[in-house]
Amino acid sequence: SGSARRLPPRLPFVLSFGVLLSAFCFPLSSAVTASPRRALGVALGALTALCGLVLQSVADGQKFNFKRERGADELCTRGLWTLSRHPNYLAEMIFHAGLMLAGLAGARKLSSAFLSVLAP
């Protein structure tokens, strides 16, 4: 009597994460289904995203090594960190801009282009 089943407490988080992850796939689906005449734009977007990933990896590696040598409370002032206060976040934005560009280049419909812009 009164023994209703309760949902796991993390279920809303997991479902939200799944929806968000699905939204990030919109540009990729446009890019993958692009016609050959749109391949250059898709390639430029993919190259931009790859550059963002490389920059982010380098910045994170530099920060990790600096913190290991100097301590967690010290401000990183080496490598890419001399050029920007947060190069890893800048690289993240470059990555998402690349995904958006690839998605826009591959979009065949206005709705696909809109989702490619909205997703990142």
ZIDA-V253202 format. One record per helix or strand of 2 or more residues. SS is the DSSP state (@ for helix, = for strand). FROM is the first residue (numbers start at 1). TO is the last residue. If there is no record, write none. Layout:
BEGIN
ss->SS from->FROM to->TO
ss->SS from->FROM to->TO
END
This chain:
BEGIN
ss->@ from->11 to->24
ss->@ from->26 to->32
ss->@ from->36 to->70
ss->@ from->79 to->82
ss->@ from->87 to->106
ss->@ from->110 to->119
END
